[in-house]
Amino acid sequence: MHALPEDHTGARIARLRRERGLTQRALADLSGVPYNTLIKVERGALSATPHVVARCARAMRVEVATVVGQPYESDLRADKLDVLIAPIREALDVYDLGADPDITARTLTQLHDEAEALCAAVRKGEIKQAASNVAGLIEEATTAAHAAGTTDGWLVLASLYRTGYDVATKLGYADLAQLALARLDWAAHRASSAVYGGAYQYLRALAYLREGKYRTGQRLVDLGLRTIEQADACVERDVITGQLHLGGSVMAGRAHDNDRAMLHLSEAKKIADRTGEAPKVLWMTFGGTNVEVHRVSVLAELDKYDKAVDAASGLAIPPDWPKSRASHHWAEVARAEMWTGRLDASFKSLMAARKVAPQQAKYHPMVRETYSGLEAAHRRLPDSFQAFGSWLTSRS
């Protein structure tokens, strides 16, 4: 029995295609996805790559989230995470109402420390903790920032808006993530912070990356690079610049633009050689390790799966690296291993993604898609494989 019955991307593509009265041949022609590839994806014999998902979504005029099935509402409801979304939305909506007379805000120093703690929770993969606390802190910081009217106040609020974005993204609420980004931009302007302005363009570009809109995403990367040039020379400017190049490398990889992808990686490496490991500067996880992790990702996006696996095999993830980033890396490695027929290794990498950051892995579309791709060959995998599928939809 399939651990995720009817719940794989290929099945959703087939359903959406039929709803629009399209044949498989017609969708293949409209999307540019090879006909034989589309057939195999729809029946679950091949997992859908982000490139295929983006092309099919664009051809059928739907959001990528609709194709991949996010947000996973029944699972979020079972884990009691869905009830945390409305308070975040409400907190983001009162940004321009000034100080709330019914809220007694703590000092900006205290709120800064709370904001930093939430960033740390997200990096540890503790999504539920961050989701539970961010709405109340946004409301409190909104009052504090309006009352103080200082750069420090707006930057604390911008940090919390960023955490709201992180939570919404990881749980699959693209519209809420976009709203949080708009608030981050609003706060960054009030703080007159070119650094946060560059960070905003980076995160905005990632939103377009997830939607498969690579041309717009690349334009945002370029805008971010121009924005961050306005900041004074500092490690924060270097880190944001480096992250923009890393985001641009994946963007180009998914667009199958090898030369641009490698150019972005090269620029990021130059900066990382200068900064060293800087995993907590604006919580961007920048440094040489992240450059090499992105190299693995880019090679996979370029369909160079063998090279991606080779690059991953020579890469050691530091034990103190952010768990959320490590979990994402293992999910990408699992995908590359699956596509090269290394099924046992792929499942082990999925297990590693789960072990490092279980809350994140459970709602990671790449984890689910790779599991679905392995499902067709589950007889060659250990008994624990089926248990992994049950965990993906469990109530714990």
PyMOL commands that set and color helices and strands:
alter all, ss='L'
color gray80, all
select helices_A, chain A and resi 9-19+24-31+35-42+50-60+64-68+73-78+82-93+108-123+127-148+151-171+174-191+194-210+214-228+235-254+258-275+281-283+288-301+305-313+323-339+343-356+358-362+365-375+378-380+384-392
alter helices_A, ss='H'
color red, helices_A
deselect
rebuild
show_as cartoon
